Amino acid sequence: MTRAWERHRGPVPGNEAGRNVAQGGFEPCLLALLRLSAGTDRRTDLTRGRLPRALARTGHLQRAAELAYTIGDELDQGEELLELVRAAADAGDLCGAQALAESIPLRQLRDQALVALVPAWARAGDRDRAVAVAESIRYPHNWGRAWALLAKAAADGGDRDDALGFAARAEDAVSSCPVDGTEQVLALLVEVAFATGDHERAAVLADRVQDGTRSRDPAGWSQPRPLAVVLAREALDADLDRLDALLRPPSGPAAEAGGVRCGWALAGADGRGTEWEEDGDDPVARPFPPGDLLGARDLAGVLDAVAENADQDVALALADRAETLLETGDGRDHDILLRSLTLLLARHGQAERAMALTSPLDPDLRAGRQADVVAELARSGDPDGATALVHSIDDRRAQDRALVEVVRELARRGETGRAAALVRSVDDCWAQDEALVAVARETARYGDPDRAETLTRSIAHRATRARAMAELVPLSEPFRARRLAAQAVLLDGWAPVLESLERLVPRAVAVVVDGTAN
């Protein structure tokens, strides 16, 4: 999407628009340019989304709330106010966030806002206030999550006794009021148990997560099931017993007579498999719940969670299990698991094995997947191996995408000269520009702002150059940062630079909102 948008915006104007503007880097000049730019944009929604949340982060929470309160639909209004509470809390304005949370008309959304504030107060060092907020939450189905988040914050802060006490309250809450989301709370308590060194308690809680997962569907298809979260935590502790038990195929005559491993060949139209009971001399089939066996999507979630931090032996053991599941499954979520598996292998130095797994894919899909493998190999600390592997990709656009990732990693490691040289190997013009954004950013990070700014001048697409300049803003001295921001505004408007200016020029957000409103 970024590529399509920035190509649509076209090349940098031939007159190098804005190159000599705001040479002194004065703030009033920058604010004037922002106001003029915002005045030409009448399509931006001021009541929700990016601008109100930016106002909340930059000390204008009241103005943001006033905009949100103009939303007519009560549910939409409450959801936007909830996001403003989170934005203000993240920016450290906990008192303002608390006041706004308590003003949300819909009580369920008010509760959700208060739940979000509980760990925020704890991390800020005000444990008593966090407890008071947790106790003020109205609906019982929100109590468990609030206390679990407080327990996690206490455990992260090294306070074992408080963490255990809050965890007990969370467990009591979900036991007395089991609702959708109970397994997520229990999975969080597993993390707390591990953090406090109580592995026996962690195992008991993990059993409850497993039992709950069997009895209800996952909360959402885009989120890992709580069981996958628990399995990942156990895997990081080199404990694969539960995972192996869930991957074990069912026994019975159908399985022995040609059924596929893991029972998937026996699955019915409702997605359930079959297990067998003895009824006299004859076996009787009965469906088992979908959660009894670990699906490809769940195992993918485990691989993603452990890819960066797992020991080599654990990672390769999980890879073996994932490959077996790919070979024996019914194809559901096959592509999701394959992607997670190839990235895990690349992360742990098994790029050739990962590339081999992509060979049976359709050519278009294979090239993209191989580019992902090269990128992950580079991020794992082997840019030389990644560069060599690029040439095994037979699609030029995928090669370019892989090379951009190698350039990013080289630049991140401080090898900016080598990264800049490799940019010339990229064929696509926009991809070259994208690679130069990373080289310029890391060149500035490593202390050469003049060269970084020069690199941005070689970027051909106006929107990409503006984005590169915006990325230099937080890495530059104030006068240079304001000058770069002003030039980026003249190139491509206020949108690319606004986030970069939130700390440097907090007034910038309010100026843009005023300019857009007027």
N, C-alpha and C positions, 0 to 999 in steps of 0.2 A: 504493500500500500504506500509506503514511503517513496519507493522508486517511482510508482505511477504518478503520485502527486507532484514530486519534485521535477520529473520530466515534463509534466503538464505545465508547470510554472515557467519553463523555458530557460534559456541561457542568461548569463549575466549581461546586462545591457552593454553595448559597445563603448559607451562613454564612462564605464566604471562608476555608475551612480553612487554618490555618497562617499567616495573615497576620501575626499578632503573635508568632510563635514565634521563639526565638533572636535577639532584637533586639540582643543584644550581640555576636553573631557569634563566640561562643566555640567553639573546635574540639571540646572534649569533648561539648558539646551536639549538634553535628552528627554526631559519631561514634556517639553513643547512638541518634540517630534512624536512622542507616544500619543499625545492628545490629538494631534493632527491625523495620525494614522488610525486611531480608534474612531475618529469622527467620520471616516469614509466607510466604516464597517457597520452596517445596520442589521446584519443577520445573526449576530452573536446573542445567545440566550443569556440574559443577566440573572435569571431567577434560579438557575440550577447548573450544576456542572463545574467547569473549570474556574470561571471567574469568582463566583461566590466562595468557593473553597480557598482560592488564593487570598481573597479578602480576609477570611478567617485565620489564615496562617500569618498574615502580616499586620495583625493588630486592629483589624476593622471588622470584628465579629458582629457587632451590632448592625452595621450596614449590610453585611451578608445575610443576617437573619431577617432584616426588613425586606430584602429582595425575595427571600424564600417564602415569607409569609404572604406574598402576593400571589402565590400559586393557588389556584382555585380548588383543585382536588385535594381533599384532606389527607389521603394516603400518600400521594406524591409529595405533598408539603411536608408531612412527617418524615418521609424517607430522606428528603433533602436536608431537613434540620438535623437528622441523625448524622449525615455525612459531615455537616458543619461542626457538630460536636466532636467528631473524630479528628477533623482537621485542626481544630483549635487545641485539642488535647495533645496532638502530635507536636504542635508548635510550642507547647508549654503553658498555654493559657488555660489552666485547669479550672480556675474560678469562673471564668467566662463560660467555659464549656459546661460546667456544672449548672450554672444559672440557665443556660439555654436548654440543657437536657430537661430540667424540671419544668420548662415552659411548653414542651411538646404536647399538643392536645391529645393525641392518640396514646392511650396508656401502654399498650404493648411496645410501641416504638420508643416511648419514654423509658420503659424498662430496659430496652436494648441499649439505649444511650447510656444509662446508668451502669449496665454491665460493662460497657467499653471503658468507663471511667474508673472502675474498681482497680484493675492492674495499673492504670496510669497514675493514680494517687499513690499506690504502693511503690512503684518505681521511682516516684518523686520523693520518697522518704517519709510520706505521711501515712503510716500504716493505720493509725486510728481513723483517719478520714476515710480510707478505703473500706474499713470494716463498717463504718456508719453508712456509707453509700450502699454497700452490699445489703445491709439490714433494711434499707429503705425501699428495696425492690419489691413491687407489689405481688406479682404473679409467681406462684410456686414453681412453675416450669422453667423459670429463669434463675432460680436460686442456685441450682447445682453448678451451672456454668460460671456464675459470678464467684462462688467460693473456690471452684477449681482454678480459675484464672488467678485468684489471689494466692492460692497455694503455690502455683507455678512461679509467680513473682517472688514469693518468699523463698522458695527453693533456689531460684536463680540468684537471689541475694545472699544465699548461704545461711539463712535462718531455718535450721532443720525443725526445731520445735514448733514454730509458728506454721511452717509448711504442713507438718503432719496434722496440726489442729484444724487448719482450714480444709485440708483434704478430707478429714473425717466429717466435717460439716457438709462438704460437697457430696460425699458418699451417702450421708443420711438423707440429703435432699432428693437425690435421684432414686433412692430406695423407697422413699415415702411417696414419690410422685413420678413414676416411670412414664416418660413421654418420648416422642420423636426427638432425637438429639441426645438421649441418655448415653448411647455408645460413644459419642464424641466426648462427652464429659468424662466417661470412664477411661477413654484412651488418653486424655490429658492427665488423669490421675495416675496412669501407668508411668508417664514421663516423670511425674512428681516422685513416685515411689523409687524409680531408678535414680533420680537426682539425690534422694535422701539415703540411698544405699539399702533400701528395704526390698531386695529382690524377691523374697517370698511373697510379699504383698503385691508386687508388680505382677507376679504369675497368677495370683488369685484374681486380680482385676482383669488381666488379659483373658482369663477363662470367661469372665462375665461379658467382656466385649464379644468374644467368639459366640457365646450362647445368644446374645442379643442380636448379633448379625444374622444368625440363622432364622430368627423369628420375625424379622422385619426387613424391608427393602432399604437400600442405601438412601441417604438424605438427598443426594443429587448426583446425576451422572458425571458432572464435571469435577467432582471432588473425590479424593480417595476414601474408600470406606474406612471407618475407624479400625476395623480388623487389619487392614493394610498398614495403617500407622503403627499399630502394636507389633505386627510382624517385622516391620522395618526396625523398630527399636530393639527387638530381641535379636535381629540379625546383626546389628551393630555391636551387640554383646556376644557375638559368635554363637548364638543359640538358634538353630534352625529346626528344632524338634517340632514345634507347632506347625511351622510351614510345611515340613515334610508330611506330617499327619494329614494336613488338608489337601496335599497333592496326591496322597495315596489312593490308588484306584479301588473302587468297591469290589468286593468278592462276590462270587455267585456263578451259576452255570452260564448265564448269558455272557458274562465277561470272559469266561473260559472258552466260549464257543465263537469267538471272533469279535467280541465287543472291544471298542477302542479303549486304551488306557485312560484313566481318570473318569471313566464312565460316560464320556460325552457322546459316544455313538448311540447311547441308550436314551438320549435326551428327548423329551416330548415337545410338543408345540408350545407349551407354556414355559419352556426354558428350564424345567426341572429334570433331573436325572432319575435313575431308578436304583434302588437297593433291594436286596433280597432277604426274605424271612423264610424260615422253615415252617410249613404247615403239614404236619404228618410227614409223608414221604415226598411231598411235592413242594418245590420252592414257589413262593408267592411274591410277586413284585409289588412294591409300593413306592410312591414318589418320595424322594428326600428333598428337604428344603434347598433352594438355590444356594444358600450360604454355606452348605456343608463342604463344598469343594471350592478351592481357590480358582477364580477365573483369571483370564489373561489380563484384564484391565487391573485387577487387584495386584497381581504379581508385578505388572508394570509400575504401579504406584510404589511397591516395595523397592524395586530397582532404582527408580528415580530418587527415592528418599535416601538411599545409602550410597549412591554412586560416588559422591565426593569424599565421604569420610570412612567408608568401609575399608578394612584391611584387604590386601590383595587376595588372600586365601578365601575370605568370605565372599568377596566380589565374584571370584571365578566359580565358587560353589553355587552361588545364586545364578550365574550365567548358565552353568550346566543344567540346572533345573528349568530355567526359562527356555532353553533350546529344546529340551525334551517336551515341554508343554507345547511349544510351537509345532513340533513334529506329530504330536498325538491329539491335539485339540480339534474342535470342529470348525475352526476358522473365525469364531466370534472374537472380535477385538484383536485379531492376529496382528494387524499392522501396528496397533498401539504398543503391544508387547515387543514386536520386532524392533521398533524404533528405540524403546528404552533399553533393550538388550544390546543393540549395536553401540549406543552411546556409552553404556557401562563398560563394554569391552574396550572401546577406544580410550576411555578415561583411564583404564588400567593396563594400557600398553598392548592390547590385543587387537590392533587396528586391522591386521590382515584377516583375522578370523571374522571381524565385524564386516569387512568388505565382502568376504565370501558369502556371508549370510544374505547380503543384498542382491547377489547374482540372479536368483530366480525371479526378481521383481520385473514388472514392465519397465522398458527403457527409461521413460520419463520419470517414473517414481524412483527407479534405481539411482539415476544420476543425482537427484535431490538428496536421497538418503546417504549416498556416498559423500556428498559435500558436507552433510552433518557430521559424518564420521571423521573427516579430515579436520573440521572445525574443533571437534571435541578432543582429538589427538593434540592439536596445537594448544588448546587451553589446558591440557594435562601437563604441559611442560616440554613437549617435543615438537617445536616448530620445524626443525630440520626434517624429521620423519614426515610431518604433515606436508611440507613443501614437495618432498619426493613423491608422496602418495597422490598429490593433485593430478599428476599426469596419467594416472590410471582411470580417471573419470573421462568418459568419452563424449560428454556434452559441454560445449564451451561456456554456456551461461552458468552451469553448475560449477565448472572450474573457476570461473570468476568469483562466484559466491564463496567457494572454499578459500581462494587466495585472499579475499578480503578478510576472512577470519584469521588467516595466518598473519597478515599484516597487522591486524589488531593485537594479536598476542605478542608479536615481536616488539611493537611499539610499547605495549604495556610493560614489557620486561626491560625497557630502556634502550633497545637496539633500534633507535629511530632512523638512523642512517640506512641500515639494512632494510628496514620496513619501507622507507621511501623508495629505495631502489626496486623493491619487489612490486611496488605499485605499477611500474611500467610493464609488468608482465600481464596485468589485467587488461582484457580486451575491450570490455564495455565501458563507454565514457562515464555513465552515471556510477558504475561500480568503482571506477578509478576515483571519482570524487568521494564516494562513501569511504574508501580506504584512506584517502587523504584527511578526512575529518578525524579519524582515529590518530593518524600520525601527528597532525597539528596539535590535538588535545594533549597527547602524551609528551610531545616536545615541550609544550608549555609547562606541563607538570614536572618535567625534569629540569626546568630552570632556564629555558631559552625562549622567552616570549617573542623576541624579534623574529627568529626563524619560524616560529609557529605562525605568526601573523603573515609572514611571507608565503608560507605554504597555503594558507587560506586563499591567497590571491590567485593561485593556480587552479582553483576549483571552478569548473565551467558553468554549473547550474546555479542559478541565482538563489533558489530556496536552500540548496545544499550548502552554498557558501555562507548564507545567513545563519544556518544551523551551526556550521563550524565556528563562526565568530561568537555565537551565543555560548558554545561550549568553552570558549576561552575566557569568557567574562568572569566566572568564579575563580579562575586560576591566575588572574592578572591583578596588577596594582589598580587602585580605584580609578585613577584618571584614565588609564588605558582601557579598563573595563567599560567605563561609561562611553568612551569614544567608540569602542568596538560595538557596543550595544546600539549606539545611535546609527552607525553605518549599517548594521544589520536591519534596523527598522526601515531605513530608506530602501534597502534591497528588497525586503519581503514582509514588511509590516511588523506589528507589535507581537504577533503570536509566537515566533520562535524564541524571543528573548525574555518573555515575561517571567518564566520560572527562574531563570538565571538571575533576575534582578530582585527577587523577593528578599534576599538578605542584604544586597548592596544598596538598593534604593527601594525600601518598602513602600514608599508613596506611589511607586510606579503602578501598582495594581489599581489603587483607587483612582488614579489619573485615567487609566484605560477605561475603567467602569464609567467614570463621569463623561469621558469623551464619547463612549458608545451610547450612553443614555441620552445625551444631548444631540 
